[in-house]
Amino acid sequence: MHFFSVVAAAATLIAGSNALFIPRNIHVADFRLYGGEDCFAGNLGVWTVIDDDFKNGECKSLNDEEDGAVPHSLNLTDINNGCTLTAYTDLKCTEGTTVLAPQQCSKNTVGYQAWSMTCDYKE
Ligand SMILES: *[C@@H]1O[C@H](CO)[C@@H](O)[C@H](O)[C@H]1NC(C)=O
C-alpha cells in the first residue's frame, strides 16, 4: 500500500496533472454537528471526511465525541461532486436514513448515531 502510494505519487509528478488520477487522502466533505436541533445551539464542531476514511456505503459511528454528546442536527457545509453523505439515527445505519443536502439543516429528535458516504468514483 505504501509502496503503491509512492509509485503513484512519482507517476503523478512524471505525468503532471491528470484529472482522472484519484489521489489518496483527498478531502471529501465537511459537516457541522450540533447538540440542538436548529444547526445553531450546542455546536459540537466540524467533522471532516477524507477519502481514506470510508468505503462506499460503509457504516461509520458518529459517537467519538468524548463527552458522549449526541448530535441532533447536521449542516453539510461542503461535499465533492459525485459523493453522497447519509446520516442515521442508529449505529447500524438502518434507521432514520437522511441524505444530507449541502448547506441545509438536517435534524432529528432522536439524534444521529452514524453516517455513510458513497462516491461514484469509488468501487
Ligand atoms: C450551514 O453552514 C454554512 C457554512 O457555515 C452556513 O453558511 C449556512 O447558513 C448553514 N446552514 C444552515 C441551514 O444552518
The ligand as a Gaussian input file, in Angstrom:
#p B3LYP/6-31G(d) Opt

LIG

0 1
 C      -24.626000      25.757000       7.092000
 O      -23.281000      26.194000       7.226000
 C      -22.934000      27.232000       6.316000
 C      -21.436000      27.469000       6.459000
 O      -21.062000      27.659000       7.799000
 C      -23.777000      28.454000       6.627000
 O      -23.447000      29.497000       5.738000
 C      -25.248000      28.085000       6.460000
 O      -26.040000      29.180000       6.843000
 C      -25.602000      26.893000       7.335000
 N      -26.941000      26.459000       7.027000
 C      -27.851000      26.215000       7.968000
 C      -29.181000      25.793000       7.472000
 O      -27.605000      26.302000       9.174000

